[in-house]
Amino acid sequence: MTSKGTRIAPSLPGGAGQRLVESLDESECLRRLGAGRVGRLAYTGREGPVVLPVVYKLHEGSVVFHTLQGTFTEEDLRTGIAHADYQVAFEIDQIDPDARGGWAVLVVGSAHHVDTEAERASIIDAGADPWPWPEAEATHLMRVKPLRISGRRSYLRVMPPES
């Protein structure tokens, strides 16, 4: 590992290059989250682990997305205890198999139901109302308030041929 948080993996077969893995700082993670549109929500539901794609927006440092009222996602993420939220993970990534690289950002935090009209209006008025999947009638907003944001970038550093 280098001083900047870069890990250098062993050289690739044939000595063509080195695989580098860098940590992304929080500001870079937020930039990538803000530029994205579809991510994956992961949590432990009634029947075990669940991972679902969601259309999202970044709003005031939180990930905001729609669920359908009365669906298992909306129901699973209700604790039944006032002011108690479920802990979830939210992930986005971009992978380029041809370049043998990519990046991923992981948000771990609490899933908060946007239950008040005032909070819902502030999200929608700010233009952060995430669009639901096509043909879906999304009626319920959720917000993931990050406790931890981390990211990694992996790429191949091509080594010049030895003479």
Protein Blocks (a to p, Z undefined) as FASTA:
>chain_A
ZZkopacddddehhlaccddddddfklmmmmmmmmmbdcdddddfkoccddddddddeeh
iacddddehiaklmmmpgoighiacddddddddddfknopaddddddddddddfbfklmm
mmmmnopaccddehiacfbdcddddfbdcddddddddddddZZ
